[in-house]
Amino acid sequence: AVNGIEQRLAHYRLLRNTLLEELRRLIGEEAFAINGNQEYYLPHVLNLSFPDVSTETMLMNLDMEGIAAASGSACTSGSLEISHVLQAMKLPDPILRSAIRFSFGLGNTTQEMEFTAQKIETILKRLRK
């Protein structure tokens, strides 16, 4: 597990940064919130909130686009309950009720992150009409 760890971490950071940069470019930084510490984080997990859209609605729309995401930690997979971790962070209700977790793996590409950002833009535009 130790062999190649730096390369894996660099790959995960690249994926995370690509998704965030594309979201900033396409929908603007004010349209989403990054949940968690901006300096200390696991590079293969990114929790975002889209305050205009409920978690359930966003997950359903992402799923229809072929994008896998979740509402909470892996141990609560399949549940739409608000994350106890995010609640403990005392985040505002609109952030709590719109949180989505994206997880990255070695098989993911920057093109998939760009695609995901584009689909999120499309979803948000469609839901706002």
DAHU-V562210 format. One line per field, one symbol per residue. phi: phi as a letter, one per 20 degrees, with the letter a starting at -180 (. if undefined). psi: psi as a letter, one per 30 degrees, with the letter a starting at -180 (. if undefined). burial: 1 if it has 16 or more other C-alpha atoms within 10 Angstrom, else 0. Layout:
phi=???
psi=???
burial=???
This chain:
phi=.ffmfffffffffffgfffffffgfednffebceeoffddbefeccdccdgfcfgfffffffffendebbebfgfdgnedffgfffffflffgfffecfcddcdcffecfffffgfffffgffffffef
psi=fekgeeeeeeeeeeeeeeeeeeeeeefkffflkkklkfejlkfgkkklkiffkleeeeeeeeefggkkllfalefgkfkgkkkfeeeffhlleeeeggkkkkkllfflleeeeeeeeeeeeeeeeeff.
burial=000000001011111111111110011000010110000000111111111111110110110000101111100000000110010000000011111111110000110011111111101100000
